[in-house]
Every structure is written in structure tokens, then in C-alpha cells.
């Protein structure tokens, strides 16, 4: 499966406890479709002391599934989320530019339809 995220990209987290936070991709696991992001999904681990390492509580990043990430900055391509937001902004701007007469006509038409529905007689069922 082709991954849209690459090492070094700045990504935004879409789901989870840290939703909305951003970070840089440190490592990718293509076979598992997961990525490790700098500063996100931090986990604490109790490390036993050995001759080489000092013991104690160590915090490090765990991997995040790629479906929960979107690219913010990378190969200068816009993410799917960014494209959707732009479309919404364009639609909002175009809807504000409509003349008032069009909106009034719509309201009058809907009022006529409602009055026609109310005037229809109901059929009585004979026993």
C-alpha cells in the first residue's frame, strides 16, 4: 500500500487524546501502516537498572496509525483536509454574495407550499 506520509513531513493528529496537535514524522513502519511522530503519543516505561543503563521511568514516542494523521507540510501538496476547508470557505463567500431578492423568493415559495398542504381535505373512512 502506498503511503502519503513520508519521513520528515509535518503532520496533524486527527483522532485520539492529543487530537489537533502537530509534529514531525521520525520513523515509518510501512508493513504495519504506522508512523512515529516527534512529541506525540508519549508513553512512560519503567526501566529496570542494568550494568549498562540506569533504571527509572523513561518516556518515549509510540507509533500512531497512519489513518489518524494528515500531512500539513511536505511536498507542497495540500492535504485532503485542507482542500475540504478551502471549498467550504469558497462556498460561504459565494453564498454571502447572493442578492436579497433571491432569498425572499425562496421564502415565499415555501410558504405557498405549506398553505396548499393545509387546505387539502382529509378523507373520512366509513365504517
C-alpha positions as CSV (number, residue, x, y, z in Angstrom):
1,X,0.0,0.0,0.0
2,X,1.3,3.4,-1.0
3,X,1.8,5.8,1.9
4,X,1.0,9.5,1.6
5,X,3.2,10.4,4.6
6,X,7.0,10.4,4.4
7,X,9.8,10.8,6.9
8,X,10.3,14.5,7.8
9,X,6.7,15.6,6.9
10,X,4.8,17.8,9.4
11,X,1.6,16.0,10.3
12,X,-1.6,16.8,12.3
13,X,-3.2,14.2,14.5
14,X,-6.9,13.7,13.6
15,X,-8.0,11.3,16.4
16,X,-7.1,10.4,20.0
17,X,-6.2,12.1,23.2
18,X,-3.9,14.6,21.5
19,X,-6.2,15.4,18.6
20,X,-5.2,18.6,16.7
21,X,-1.6,18.6,17.8
22,X,1.2,18.6,15.2
23,X,4.6,17.0,14.9
24,X,7.3,15.8,12.6
25,X,7.4,12.2,11.4
26,X,10.5,10.4,12.8
27,X,10.0,6.9,11.6
28,X,7.7,4.9,9.3
29,X,6.5,1.3,9.5
30,X,5.1,0.5,6.1
31,X,4.2,-3.1,6.8
32,X,2.0,-2.0,9.8
33,X,0.9,1.3,8.3
34,X,2.1,3.2,11.4
35,X,4.3,6.2,12.0
36,X,6.2,7.6,14.9
37,X,5.7,11.4,15.4
38,X,8.1,13.6,17.4
39,X,6.4,14.7,20.7
40,X,3.1,12.9,20.1
41,X,1.7,9.7,21.8
42,X,4.3,9.9,24.6
43,X,4.4,6.8,26.8
44,X,6.2,6.2,30.1
45,X,8.0,2.9,30.7
46,X,9.6,1.7,34.0
47,X,13.1,0.5,33.1
48,X,15.0,-1.9,35.4
49,X,18.6,-0.9,36.2
50,X,21.3,-2.9,34.4
51,X,25.1,-2.6,34.3
52,X,24.9,-0.5,31.1
53,X,21.7,1.5,31.7
54,X,20.5,3.4,34.7
55,X,17.0,2.4,35.8
56,X,14.0,4.7,36.2
57,X,11.0,6.0,34.3
58,X,11.7,6.6,30.6
59,X,9.3,8.4,28.3
60,X,9.3,7.8,24.5
61,X,7.0,8.1,21.5
62,X,4.9,5.2,20.4
63,X,3.7,4.7,16.8
64,X,0.4,6.1,15.5
65,X,-1.7,4.5,12.7
66,X,-1.5,6.5,9.5
67,X,-5.3,6.8,9.2
68,X,-5.2,9.1,12.2
69,X,-2.7,11.5,10.6
70,X,-2.9,14.1,7.8
71,X,0.0,15.9,6.1
72,X,0.3,19.7,6.9
73,X,3.6,20.4,5.2
74,X,5.6,18.1,3.0
75,X,6.0,18.1,-0.8
76,X,4.0,21.3,-1.2
77,X,0.8,19.3,-1.8
78,X,-2.3,20.2,0.0
79,X,-3.9,17.6,2.3
80,X,-7.4,16.3,1.7
81,X,-8.5,18.2,4.9
82,X,-7.1,21.4,3.6
83,X,-8.9,21.1,0.3
84,X,-12.2,20.5,2.0
85,X,-11.7,23.5,4.2
86,X,-11.0,25.7,1.2
87,X,-14.1,24.5,-0.6
88,X,-16.2,25.4,2.4
89,X,-14.7,28.9,2.6
90,X,-15.4,29.5,-1.1
91,X,-19.0,28.3,-0.8
92,X,-19.6,30.5,2.3
93,X,-18.2,33.5,0.4
94,X,-20.3,32.8,-2.7
95,X,-23.5,32.3,-0.6
96,X,-23.0,35.7,1.1
97,X,-22.8,37.5,-2.4
98,X,-26.4,36.4,-3.4
99,X,-28.8,39.2,-3.8
100,X,-31.6,39.5,-1.2
101,X,-34.4,39.2,-3.8
102,X,-33.4,35.5,-4.4
103,X,-33.7,34.6,-0.8
104,X,-37.1,36.3,-0.5
105,X,-38.5,34.4,-3.4
106,X,-37.4,31.1,-1.8
107,X,-39.2,32.0,1.4
108,X,-42.4,33.0,-0.4
109,X,-42.4,29.7,-2.4
110,X,-42.0,27.6,0.7
111,X,-44.9,29.5,2.4
112,X,-47.2,28.8,-0.6
113,X,-46.4,25.1,-0.5
114,X,-47.2,24.9,3.2
115,X,-50.6,26.6,2.8
116,X,-51.6,24.2,-0.1
117,X,-50.9,21.2,2.2
118,X,-53.1,22.6,4.9
119,X,-56.1,23.3,2.5
120,X,-56.3,19.7,1.3
121,X,-59.4,17.9,2.8
122,X,-58.8,14.6,4.6
123,X,-60.8,11.6,3.5
124,X,-63.2,10.1,6.1
125,X,-63.2,6.4,6.5
126,X,-66.7,4.9,6.6
127,X,-67.4,2.0,9.0
